[in-house]
Structures are given as C-alpha cells and as structure tokens.
Amino acid sequence: MKQIVDWSAFWEQDRLDFHQGQVNIYLQRFLPQFELKPGDQIFMPLCGKAFDILWLAQQGYQVVGVELSPIAVESFFDESGLDYRLDKLGSFSRYRAPNITLYQGDFMHLQAEQLAACKLVYDRAAIVAIEDFNRPSYSQHMQQIIPPSTPMLVVTLDYDQSIMTGPPFSVPLDEIRRLYQAHYRIDILHSSEQIDERPRWRNNGLDSLIESALCLDPIR
Ligand SMILES: C[S@@+](CC[C@H](N)C(=O)[O-])C[C@H]1O[C@@H](n2cnc3c(N)ncnc32)[C@H](O)[C@@H]1O
C-alpha cells in the first residue's frame, strides 16, 4: 500500500501519542458481548505495541497482529518481557510467543490462511491510521482475509479534518457504512464527545472530537 504518512518516523522518533498506557476501555467493556472462548483467535490490524495484545493473550485468546514497524514489535516484546521465536513468512517477519503471533510487515500482504480461525477483528487506531484514498483497499482486503462470519469491534474518530490533518484521521460513521455496509450490519455501541479529555486536540483548534465504538456484525 502506497502511504504518505511515514510511520517508521513516528516509531524512530518516539512520537507515540496514539499509544495508550492502559487497556482500551471499549475493548474491556464490549469484548464480553462477542461471546468468545479461550483459544479463539482475535486479529488486531496495525497493532503497534498496544497493551491490548498482552491483555487478550493473558485471557487465553490467540492474538494475531500485523504491524509495519519492527521497532513497535520488538518494543512490545521487550516491554512485556516475553520471549519470542522469530522466523520469516513471505514478506513478513513473524514473531511468536504463547498466544501471540505478530506479523511485522504490510497489512496488505496478509493472506486469508493466516486468519482462517479469526473470531473477532479488533480495530483500534487502525482504520483511522489509513489515509482516505487507501481506506477502500484496506476495508476490501480486510473482508477478503477474514472469514465471512467474523464480527469486528471498530473504534473510530469524527472531527473536522479541515482543521487538523491527522493521523489519526477522521473516519465518520457514514464512511464506515460506505466501506462495510454491503456485508455488515453496523451498530453503535458507544459514541461520546472527547474534546475535554484531549487538550492537545483542542490546542490544534478543534472544538469537537467524537469517538465511537462500533460493532460490525456480518449479514448472514
Ligand atoms: C495509530 S498507530 C495504532 C497502533 C495500535 N493499534 C494502538 O492502538 O496503539 C497505527 C499503527 O499502524 C502501523 N501501520 C501503518 N500502516 C501499516 C500497514 N500498511 N501495515 C501494518 N501496519 C501499519 C503503524 O506503524 C502504527 O504503529
């Protein structure tokens, strides 16, 4: 995928505002409603070094992540203190620890066979990290590589893109609908104004930032 945002620079320069120092609240709140069993596979596209990876793995889920930056993947293992095995799979470096497989490389190169057992996609700060012209390819590729019965938990942002350029980008509900509604029913699990909690965004000129957690349920 041809991208303008240089994500390697974010990692090299430690510009990691997107990285949460805790498990995501929507993941904690809404995971139970997907009724997964220990051993079920959860896919985290563009996973960074999110705490969520370890949190899910510790509950017995099989976490599969994909992440472009080797610094992110290696930081995840260093900071979590987990040993890993490293090998190559196609264009990916594959890092494996108990309950965790992280593919270091481009999401667009991931294949359906790597996600054949996927029971949930957890997209936090992933679709909002993709430039608008790449989002149709991102969502189409997602739908090609996950089983058709797999739901998604998507956290998205809606703000005035003419005031702040991103990333993270504004991906309003209407756009999520356009990208996914042919095959998914889209339910809003939570949506709230966040500008008071994010002074940095207000300093950039925004007076509104809506964060939403969505459930994308495959239409059977
Ligand atoms: C905003 S960060 C979010 C990371 C993580 N989801 C989190 O919640 O902390 C977006 C991440 O996507 C990664 N990324 C960007 N484009 C990618 C691609 N095409 N394939 C895999 N990872 C990518 C970046 O390196 C960055 O770590």
The ligand as an SDF file (V2000), in Angstrom:
LIG
                    3D

 27 29  0  0  0  0  0  0  0  0999 V2000
   -2.0600    4.9150   15.2260 C   0  0  0  0  0  0  0  0  0  0  0  0
   -0.9930    3.5690   15.3860 S   0  0  0  0  0  0  0  0  0  0  0  0
   -2.0240    2.4740   16.3280 C   0  0  0  0  0  0  0  0  0  0  0  0
   -1.3490    1.2780   16.9300 C   0  0  0  0  0  0  0  0  0  0  0  0
   -2.2740    0.4110   17.7890 C   0  0  0  0  0  0  0  0  0  0  0  0
   -3.4460   -0.0520   17.0750 N   0  0  0  0  0  0  0  0  0  0  0  0
   -2.6750    1.0930   19.0530 C   0  0  0  0  0  0  0  0  0  0  0  0
   -3.8730    1.1150   19.3600 O   0  0  0  0  0  0  0  0  0  0  0  0
   -1.7880    1.5830   19.7700 O   0  0  0  0  0  0  0  0  0  0  0  0
   -1.0310    2.8980   13.7570 C   0  0  0  0  0  0  0  0  0  0  0  0
   -0.0140    1.8120   13.5300 C   0  0  0  0  0  0  0  0  0  0  0  0
   -0.2000    1.2430   12.2350 O   0  0  0  0  0  0  0  0  0  0  0  0
    1.0580    0.8740   11.7170 C   0  0  0  0  0  0  0  0  0  0  0  0
    0.8610    0.7590   10.2630 N   0  0  0  0  0  0  0  0  0  0  0  0
    0.6250    1.7840    9.4050 C   0  0  0  0  0  0  0  0  0  0  0  0
    0.4390    1.2980    8.1720 N   0  0  0  0  0  0  0  0  0  0  0  0
    0.5450   -0.0560    8.2460 C   0  0  0  0  0  0  0  0  0  0  0  0
    0.4280   -1.1130    7.2780 C   0  0  0  0  0  0  0  0  0  0  0  0
    0.1860   -0.8770    5.9930 N   0  0  0  0  0  0  0  0  0  0  0  0
    0.5850   -2.3810    7.7130 N   0  0  0  0  0  0  0  0  0  0  0  0
    0.8420   -2.6430    9.0180 C   0  0  0  0  0  0  0  0  0  0  0  0
    0.9500   -1.6780    9.9710 N   0  0  0  0  0  0  0  0  0  0  0  0
    0.8100   -0.3990    9.5850 C   0  0  0  0  0  0  0  0  0  0  0  0
    1.9660    1.9890   12.1800 C   0  0  0  0  0  0  0  0  0  0  0  0
    3.3300    1.6130   12.1990 O   0  0  0  0  0  0  0  0  0  0  0  0
    1.4240    2.2810   13.5900 C   0  0  0  0  0  0  0  0  0  0  0  0
    2.1160    1.5520   14.5760 O   0  0  0  0  0  0  0  0  0  0  0  0
  1  2  1  0
  2  3  1  0
  2 10  1  0
  3  4  1  0
  4  5  1  0
  5  6  1  0
  5  7  1  0
  7  8  2  0
  7  9  1  0
 10 11  1  0
 11 12  1  0
 11 26  1  0
 12 13  1  0
 13 14  1  0
 13 24  1  0
 14 15  1  0
 14 23  1  0
 15 16  2  0
 16 17  1  0
 17 18  1  0
 17 23  2  0
 18 19  1  0
 18 20  2  0
 20 21  1  0
 21 22  2  0
 22 23  1  0
 24 25  1  0
 24 26  1  0
 26 27  1  0
M  CHG  2   2   1   9  -1
M  END
$$$$
